[in-house]
Amino acid sequence: MPLEIIGHPRSNFVRAVRMVALEKGVPHEHTPELPHSDVIKTLHPMGQIPAMRHEGLELFESMAIARYIDEVFDGPKMVPDEPSKAAKIVQWSSFAQTTVDRLFLRQYVVQHMFNKDKDGNVIRDEIDKAVKGFPKVFGILDEAVKSGFYGSDSFSMADCFLLPILNSVQRYPEGKSAVESAANVSAYFKAHSERSSFVGAAS
């Protein structure tokens, strides 16, 4: 049974695990499914995406899926074998999955998309709070990507988790401006947005 990655293609976490597979050259089937669909609810107890199937194994949670792909399949290692280097990649991956995702996507992008009044106008309360947090988090990221990679000196799993988030936050003006104002982040995103795994995971 081939590797199957399940989830909506616009989900940053679905894109992240697909990027890991593409970076390693792993053929996979992508099955688009919305959160809480009947299929997803059989694979994740909270109905969240992504999920994965491979040779009878079912997995949920993006980090578990990404680590499985990295460890089971041939191709360039997305997390180094050396423990201290591996810990750094997991650290920055986790920072993207928690702090960055929560601020940039849940408290900012999602609010732009769905938190609207009866006339369709965006309710800005949560957005304005999120924007106040941008300088600190963008400052951390700007330092973390100064090498041209996220928390490392080569492309890794951490980059796979960060790039889709940076792509989404730029859909709205404050996020776009914040990326452009962070010189290292801006150069980093521009360089890697043309990467084949990033482009391929968007389709």
Short mmCIF file of the C-alpha atoms (twelve columns), coordinates in Angstrom:
data_MODEL
# 
_entry.id   MODEL 
# 
loop_
_atom_site.group_PDB 
_atom_site.id 
_atom_site.type_symbol 
_atom_site.label_atom_id 
_atom_site.label_alt_id 
_atom_site.label_comp_id 
_atom_site.label_asym_id 
_atom_site.label_seq_id 
_atom_site.Cartn_x 
_atom_site.Cartn_y 
_atom_site.Cartn_z 
_atom_site.pdbx_PDB_model_num 
ATOM 1   C CA . MET A 1   0.000   0.000  0.000  1 
ATOM 2   C CA . PRO A 2   1.562   3.335  -1.022 1 
ATOM 3   C CA . LEU A 3   1.942   6.258  1.339  1 
ATOM 4   C CA . GLU A 4   -1.319  8.198  1.563  1 
ATOM 5   C CA . ILE A 5   -1.473  11.701 3.081  1 
ATOM 6   C CA . ILE A 6   -5.004  12.810 3.892  1 
ATOM 7   C CA . GLY A 7   -6.232  16.355 4.411  1 
ATOM 8   C CA . HIS A 8   -7.231  19.603 2.746  1 
ATOM 9   C CA . PRO A 9   -4.487  20.887 0.412  1 
ATOM 10  C CA . ARG A 10  -4.585  24.423 1.866  1 
ATOM 11  C CA . SER A 11  -3.845  23.233 5.402  1 
ATOM 12  C CA . ASN A 12  -0.358  24.335 6.396  1 
ATOM 13  C CA . PHE A 13  0.184   21.061 8.262  1 
ATOM 14  C CA . VAL A 14  -0.885  18.965 5.262  1 
ATOM 15  C CA . ARG A 15  1.498   20.977 3.103  1 
ATOM 16  C CA . ALA A 16  4.293   20.499 5.636  1 
ATOM 17  C CA . VAL A 17  4.129   16.712 5.678  1 
ATOM 18  C CA . ARG A 18  3.770   16.604 1.894  1 
ATOM 19  C CA . MET A 19  6.882   18.783 1.627  1 
ATOM 20  C CA . VAL A 20  8.788   16.264 3.736  1 
ATOM 21  C CA . ALA A 21  7.719   13.477 1.381  1 
ATOM 22  C CA . LEU A 22  8.588   15.512 -1.706 1 
ATOM 23  C CA . GLU A 23  11.991  16.546 -0.336 1 
ATOM 24  C CA . LYS A 24  12.811  12.861 0.174  1 
ATOM 25  C CA . GLY A 25  11.456  11.887 -3.237 1 
ATOM 26  C CA . VAL A 26  8.766   9.669  -1.718 1 
ATOM 27  C CA . PRO A 27  5.839   8.955  -4.067 1 
ATOM 28  C CA . HIS A 28  2.564   9.481  -2.252 1 
ATOM 29  C CA . GLU A 29  -1.124  9.756  -2.836 1 
ATOM 30  C CA . HIS A 30  -2.785  12.914 -1.557 1 
ATOM 31  C CA . THR A 31  -6.429  12.476 -0.581 1 
ATOM 32  C CA . PRO A 32  -8.153  15.856 -0.029 1 
ATOM 33  C CA . GLU A 33  -10.412 15.796 3.020  1 
ATOM 34  C CA . LEU A 34  -11.795 18.605 5.160  1 
ATOM 35  C CA . PRO A 35  -11.414 18.514 8.940  1 
ATOM 36  C CA . HIS A 36  -14.221 16.550 10.607 1 
ATOM 37  C CA . SER A 37  -15.185 14.732 7.405  1 
ATOM 38  C CA . ASP A 38  -16.412 11.180 7.875  1 
ATOM 39  C CA . VAL A 39  -13.056 9.870  6.643  1 
ATOM 40  C CA . ILE A 40  -11.002 12.090 8.944  1 
ATOM 41  C CA . LYS A 41  -13.134 11.272 11.966 1 
ATOM 42  C CA . THR A 42  -12.192 7.609  11.542 1 
ATOM 43  C CA . LEU A 43  -8.478  8.532  11.586 1 
ATOM 44  C CA . HIS A 44  -8.173  11.332 14.161 1 
ATOM 45  C CA . PRO A 45  -10.104 11.330 17.453 1 
ATOM 46  C CA . MET A 46  -10.596 15.112 17.183 1 
ATOM 47  C CA . GLY A 47  -11.296 15.113 13.444 1 
ATOM 48  C CA . GLN A 48  -8.171  17.128 12.626 1 
ATOM 49  C CA . ILE A 49  -5.835  16.979 9.636  1 
ATOM 50  C CA . PRO A 50  -3.500  15.630 8.384  1 
ATOM 51  C CA . ALA A 51  -3.732  11.887 8.724  1 
ATOM 52  C CA . MET A 52  -1.687  9.164  7.031  1 
ATOM 53  C CA . ARG A 53  -2.012  5.571  5.906  1 
ATOM 54  C CA . HIS A 54  0.872   3.315  4.913  1 
ATOM 55  C CA . GLU A 55  1.010   -0.477 4.761  1 
ATOM 56  C CA . GLY A 56  -1.733  -0.921 7.347  1 
ATOM 57  C CA . LEU A 57  -0.434  1.818  9.655  1 
ATOM 58  C CA . GLU A 58  -2.681  4.800  10.383 1 
ATOM 59  C CA . LEU A 59  -1.225  7.949  11.954 1 
ATOM 60  C CA . PHE A 60  -2.401  11.416 12.908 1 
ATOM 61  C CA . GLU A 61  -0.542  14.549 14.093 1 
ATOM 62  C CA . SER A 62  1.779   16.207 11.624 1 
ATOM 63  C CA . MET A 63  5.008   15.724 13.587 1 
ATOM 64  C CA . ALA A 64  4.389   11.988 13.967 1 
ATOM 65  C CA . ILE A 65  3.656   11.692 10.247 1 
ATOM 66  C CA . ALA A 66  6.668   13.775 9.208  1 
ATOM 67  C CA . ARG A 67  9.049   11.828 11.472 1 
ATOM 68  C CA . TYR A 68  7.671   8.506  10.199 1 
ATOM 69  C CA . ILE A 69  8.217   9.526  6.571  1 
ATOM 70  C CA . ASP A 70  11.734  10.707 7.374  1 
ATOM 71  C CA . GLU A 71  12.705  7.536  9.212  1 
ATOM 72  C CA . VAL A 72  11.058  4.888  7.022  1 
ATOM 73  C CA . PHE A 73  11.877  6.085  3.517  1 
ATOM 74  C CA . ASP A 74  15.150  6.607  1.698  1 
ATOM 75  C CA . GLY A 75  16.240  10.086 0.689  1 
ATOM 76  C CA . PRO A 76  17.897  13.056 2.381  1 
ATOM 77  C CA . LYS A 77  17.418  13.142 6.133  1 
ATOM 78  C CA . MET A 78  15.026  15.902 7.200  1 
ATOM 79  C CA . VAL A 79  16.065  15.481 10.840 1 
ATOM 80  C CA . PRO A 80  19.767  14.711 11.450 1 
ATOM 81  C CA . ASP A 81  20.780  11.522 13.227 1 
ATOM 82  C CA . GLU A 82  23.072  13.333 15.682 1 
ATOM 83  C CA . PRO A 83  20.941  13.924 18.811 1 
ATOM 84  C CA . SER A 84  21.840  17.548 19.541 1 
ATOM 85  C CA . LYS A 85  21.284  18.600 15.931 1 
ATOM 86  C CA . ALA A 86  18.055  16.608 15.778 1 
ATOM 87  C CA . ALA A 87  16.826  18.294 18.959 1 
ATOM 88  C CA . LYS A 88  17.340  21.734 17.398 1 
ATOM 89  C CA . ILE A 89  15.322  20.792 14.309 1 
ATOM 90  C CA . VAL A 90  12.509  19.406 16.449 1 
ATOM 91  C CA . GLN A 91  12.676  22.526 18.643 1 
ATOM 92  C CA . TRP A 92  12.189  24.927 15.722 1 
ATOM 93  C CA . SER A 93  9.602   22.660 14.084 1 
ATOM 94  C CA . SER A 94  7.639   22.677 17.338 1 
ATOM 95  C CA . PHE A 95  7.947   26.459 17.640 1 
ATOM 96  C CA . ALA A 96  6.409   26.787 14.174 1 
ATOM 97  C CA . GLN A 97  3.657   24.296 15.003 1 
ATOM 98  C CA . THR A 98  2.701   26.035 18.238 1 
ATOM 99  C CA . THR A 99  3.653   29.698 18.710 1 
ATOM 100 C CA . VAL A 100 3.921   30.707 15.046 1 
ATOM 101 C CA . ASP A 101 0.880   28.769 13.840 1 
ATOM 102 C CA . ARG A 102 -1.271  29.995 16.713 1 
ATOM 103 C CA . LEU A 103 -0.409  33.677 16.233 1 
ATOM 104 C CA . PHE A 104 -0.139  33.924 12.469 1 
ATOM 105 C CA . LEU A 105 -2.897  31.533 11.451 1 
ATOM 106 C CA . ARG A 106 -5.381  30.885 14.268 1 
ATOM 107 C CA . GLN A 107 -5.383  34.406 15.724 1 
ATOM 108 C CA . TYR A 108 -4.821  36.319 12.470 1 
ATOM 109 C CA . VAL A 109 -5.567  34.541 9.166  1 
ATOM 110 C CA . VAL A 110 -8.543  32.547 10.436 1 
ATOM 111 C CA . GLN A 111 -10.028 35.686 11.987 1 
ATOM 112 C CA . HIS A 112 -9.761  37.499 8.647  1 
ATOM 113 C CA . MET A 113 -11.465 34.592 6.936  1 
ATOM 114 C CA . PHE A 114 -14.298 33.768 9.301  1 
ATOM 115 C CA . ASN A 115 -14.814 36.329 12.076 1 
ATOM 116 C CA . LYS A 116 -17.248 38.702 10.363 1 
ATOM 117 C CA . ASP A 117 -20.384 40.594 11.333 1 
ATOM 118 C CA . LYS A 118 -23.789 40.101 9.700  1 
ATOM 119 C CA . ASP A 119 -22.825 42.539 6.929  1 
ATOM 120 C CA . GLY A 120 -19.669 40.620 6.081  1 
ATOM 121 C CA . ASN A 121 -17.262 43.081 7.671  1 
ATOM 122 C CA . VAL A 122 -14.233 41.609 9.431  1 
ATOM 123 C CA . ILE A 123 -14.357 41.892 13.222 1 
ATOM 124 C CA . ARG A 124 -10.883 43.086 14.098 1 
ATOM 125 C CA . ASP A 125 -10.645 42.520 17.865 1 
ATOM 126 C CA . GLU A 126 -8.564  39.335 17.687 1 
ATOM 127 C CA . ILE A 127 -6.718  40.492 14.575 1 
ATOM 128 C CA . ASP A 128 -5.528  43.662 16.273 1 
ATOM 129 C CA . LYS A 129 -4.341  41.647 19.277 1 
ATOM 130 C CA . ALA A 130 -2.448  39.287 16.985 1 
ATOM 131 C CA . VAL A 131 -0.778  42.114 15.081 1 
ATOM 132 C CA . LYS A 132 0.570   43.483 18.365 1 
ATOM 133 C CA . GLY A 133 2.387   40.172 18.801 1 
ATOM 134 C CA . PHE A 134 3.954   40.233 15.326 1 
ATOM 135 C CA . PRO A 135 7.121   42.226 16.166 1 
ATOM 136 C CA . LYS A 136 8.330   39.791 18.818 1 
ATOM 137 C CA . VAL A 137 7.660   36.614 16.840 1 
ATOM 138 C CA . PHE A 138 8.932   38.029 13.549 1 
ATOM 139 C CA . GLY A 139 12.046  39.178 15.419 1 
ATOM 140 C CA . ILE A 140 12.638  35.621 16.632 1 
ATOM 141 C CA . LEU A 141 12.106  34.213 13.144 1 
ATOM 142 C CA . ASP A 142 14.287  36.843 11.500 1 
ATOM 143 C CA . GLU A 143 17.193  35.733 13.676 1 
ATOM 144 C CA . ALA A 144 16.374  32.034 13.221 1 
ATOM 145 C CA . VAL A 145 16.490  32.176 9.396  1 
ATOM 146 C CA . LYS A 146 19.539  34.420 8.996  1 
ATOM 147 C CA . SER A 147 21.570  31.462 7.664  1 
ATOM 148 C CA . GLY A 148 19.070  31.079 4.843  1 
ATOM 149 C CA . PHE A 149 17.464  28.109 6.594  1 
ATOM 150 C CA . TYR A 150 15.223  27.884 9.644  1 
ATOM 151 C CA . GLY A 151 17.293  27.180 12.751 1 
ATOM 152 C CA . SER A 152 19.902  25.234 10.815 1 
ATOM 153 C CA . ASP A 153 22.520  25.494 8.074  1 
ATOM 154 C CA . SER A 154 20.634  23.273 5.614  1 
ATOM 155 C CA . PHE A 155 17.053  22.602 4.555  1 
ATOM 156 C CA . SER A 156 15.224  20.477 7.146  1 
ATOM 157 C CA . MET A 157 11.874  19.453 8.510  1 
ATOM 158 C CA . ALA A 158 11.695  22.767 10.365 1 
ATOM 159 C CA . ASP A 159 11.595  24.625 7.041  1 
ATOM 160 C CA . CYS A 160 8.752   22.390 5.880  1 
ATOM 161 C CA . PHE A 161 6.680   23.484 8.865  1 
ATOM 162 C CA . LEU A 162 7.489   27.197 8.640  1 
ATOM 163 C CA . LEU A 163 7.181   27.958 4.930  1 
ATOM 164 C CA . PRO A 164 3.451   27.157 4.519  1 
ATOM 165 C CA . ILE A 165 2.664   29.394 7.514  1 
ATOM 166 C CA . LEU A 166 4.639   32.290 6.065  1 
ATOM 167 C CA . ASN A 167 2.817   31.782 2.794  1 
ATOM 168 C CA . SER A 168 -0.589  32.071 4.468  1 
ATOM 169 C CA . VAL A 169 0.153   35.037 6.728  1 
ATOM 170 C CA . GLN A 170 0.981   37.141 3.664  1 
ATOM 171 C CA . ARG A 171 -2.558  36.822 2.326  1 
ATOM 172 C CA . TYR A 172 -3.574  39.847 4.398  1 
ATOM 173 C CA . PRO A 173 -1.965  43.292 4.524  1 
ATOM 174 C CA . GLU A 174 -0.504  43.341 8.033  1 
ATOM 175 C CA . GLY A 175 1.086   39.933 7.543  1 
ATOM 176 C CA . LYS A 176 2.471   40.859 4.130  1 
ATOM 177 C CA . SER A 177 3.940   44.061 5.538  1 
ATOM 178 C CA . ALA A 178 5.452   42.214 8.510  1 
ATOM 179 C CA . VAL A 179 7.198   39.698 6.243  1 
ATOM 180 C CA . GLU A 180 8.519   42.462 3.995  1 
ATOM 181 C CA . SER A 181 9.808   44.380 7.031  1 
ATOM 182 C CA . ALA A 182 11.783  41.403 8.353  1 
ATOM 183 C CA . ALA A 183 14.721  41.367 5.933  1 
ATOM 184 C CA . ASN A 184 15.931  37.838 6.677  1 
ATOM 185 C CA . VAL A 185 12.426  36.350 6.678  1 
ATOM 186 C CA . SER A 186 11.612  38.088 3.406  1 
ATOM 187 C CA . ALA A 187 14.777  36.811 1.695  1 
ATOM 188 C CA . TYR A 188 14.264  33.341 3.165  1 
ATOM 189 C CA . PHE A 189 10.694  33.070 1.899  1 
ATOM 190 C CA . LYS A 190 11.556  34.436 -1.523 1 
ATOM 191 C CA . ALA A 191 14.365  31.896 -1.927 1 
ATOM 192 C CA . HIS A 192 12.379  28.853 -0.814 1 
ATOM 193 C CA . SER A 193 8.976   29.725 -2.287 1 
ATOM 194 C CA . GLU A 194 10.360  28.539 -5.630 1 
ATOM 195 C CA . ARG A 195 11.545  25.231 -4.169 1 
ATOM 196 C CA . SER A 196 9.973   22.274 -5.953 1 
ATOM 197 C CA . SER A 197 8.654   20.696 -2.742 1 
ATOM 198 C CA . PHE A 198 6.948   23.941 -1.722 1 
ATOM 199 C CA . VAL A 199 5.346   24.371 -5.150 1 
ATOM 200 C CA . GLY A 200 4.446   20.678 -5.419 1 
ATOM 201 C CA . ALA A 201 2.779   20.535 -2.005 1 
ATOM 202 C CA . ALA A 202 0.427   23.348 -3.029 1 
ATOM 203 C CA . SER A 203 -1.166  21.304 -5.813 1 
# 
